[in-house]
Amino acid sequence: MSYFTTDAGRNTISAGISNILGLGTTLIGANQNRKLLEGQANISAQQNQTAIEVERERTKQAQINLEASRAKTTTSGGNNALYIGLAVGGVVVLGGIIFAITRK
């Protein structure tokens, strides 16, 4: 019991309690930091996943636009034949009119 009544004993117990409390506070702080870092990592992973999904959608839309452009180009090839036919028909009609006028 004399251990607790001396100044050295009190200082030793006080220092031990302070060390234990300091260690506990450090462990609590470290645990909170770990949880914070895990939360930040989860948020970052979710943002990356969202960015990947957005890029996939943009790629799909670009493919759709490309296919529509190709379909439009294929369709305009049929229109080219129509325009050539109309031009030839116009030349024939114009030639017929000129022929009829010069025959008189």
C-alpha positions in Angstrom: 0.0 0.0 0.0 2.9 2.3 0.4 3.3 2.2 -3.4 0.1 4.3 -3.8 0.9 6.8 -1.1 4.3 7.9 -2.4 4.7 10.7 -5.0 6.6 8.4 -7.3 3.8 5.9 -7.2 1.2 8.4 -7.9 3.3 9.8 -10.9 3.7 6.2 -12.2 0.0 5.4 -12.0 -0.9 8.8 -13.5 1.6 8.3 -16.3 0.2 4.8 -17.0 -3.4 6.1 -17.1 -2.4 8.9 -19.4 -0.6 6.4 -21.7 -3.6 4.1 -21.8 -6.0 7.0 -22.4 -3.7 8.4 -25.1 -3.4 5.0 -26.8 -7.2 4.6 -26.7 -7.7 8.0 -28.2 -5.1 7.2 -30.9 -6.9 3.9 -31.7 -10.3 5.6 -31.9 -8.9 8.3 -34.2 -7.2 5.7 -36.4 -10.5 3.8 -36.7 -12.3 6.9 -37.7 -9.7 7.7 -40.3 -9.9 4.2 -41.7 -13.7 4.5 -42.0 -13.3 7.9 -43.6 -10.8 6.6 -46.1 -13.0 3.6 -46.9 -15.9 5.9 -47.5 -13.8 8.1 -49.8 -12.6 5.0 -51.7 -16.2 3.8 -52.1 -17.3 7.2 -53.5 -14.4 7.2 -55.9 -15.2 3.7 -57.1 -18.9 4.7 -57.6 -17.8 7.8 -59.6 -15.5 5.6 -61.8 -18.3 3.1 -62.4 -20.7 6.0 -63.3 -18.1 7.4 -65.7 -17.6 4.0 -67.4 -21.4 3.6 -67.8 -21.7 7.1 -69.3 -18.9 6.3 -71.8 -20.6 3.0 -72.7 -23.8 4.9 -73.5 -21.9 7.5 -75.6 -20.3 4.7 -77.5 -23.7 3.0 -78.1 -25.2 6.4 -79.3 -22.2 6.9 -81.6 -22.7 3.4 -83.1 -26.4 4.2 -83.6 -25.6 7.5 -85.3 -23.0 5.7 -87.5 -25.5 3.0 -88.6 -28.1 5.7 -89.3 -25.6 7.6 -91.4 -24.7 4.5 -93.3 -28.4 3.7 -94.0 -28.9 7.3 -95.2 -26.0 7.0 -97.6 -27.3 3.8 -99.0 -30.7 5.3 -99.5 -29.3 8.4 -101.3 -27.7 6.0 -103.9 -31.2 5.2 -105.1 -32.0 8.9 -105.3 -28.9 9.4 -107.5 -30.3 7.0 -110.1 -33.6 8.9 -110.0 -31.9 12.2 -110.5 -29.9 10.9 -113.5 -33.1 9.5 -115.0 -34.8 12.8 -114.6 -31.9 14.7 -116.2 -31.8 12.3 -119.2 -35.6 12.6 -119.6 -35.3 16.4 -119.4 -32.7 16.5 -122.1 -34.9 14.2 -124.3 -37.9 16.5 -123.9 -35.8 19.6 -124.4 -34.3 18.1 -127.5 -37.8 17.2 -128.8 -39.0 20.7 -128.3 -36.0 22.2 -130.1 -36.4 19.6 -132.9 -40.1 20.5 -133.3 -39.4 24.3 -133.4 -36.6 24.0 -135.9 -38.7 21.7 -138.2 -41.2 24.4 -139.2 
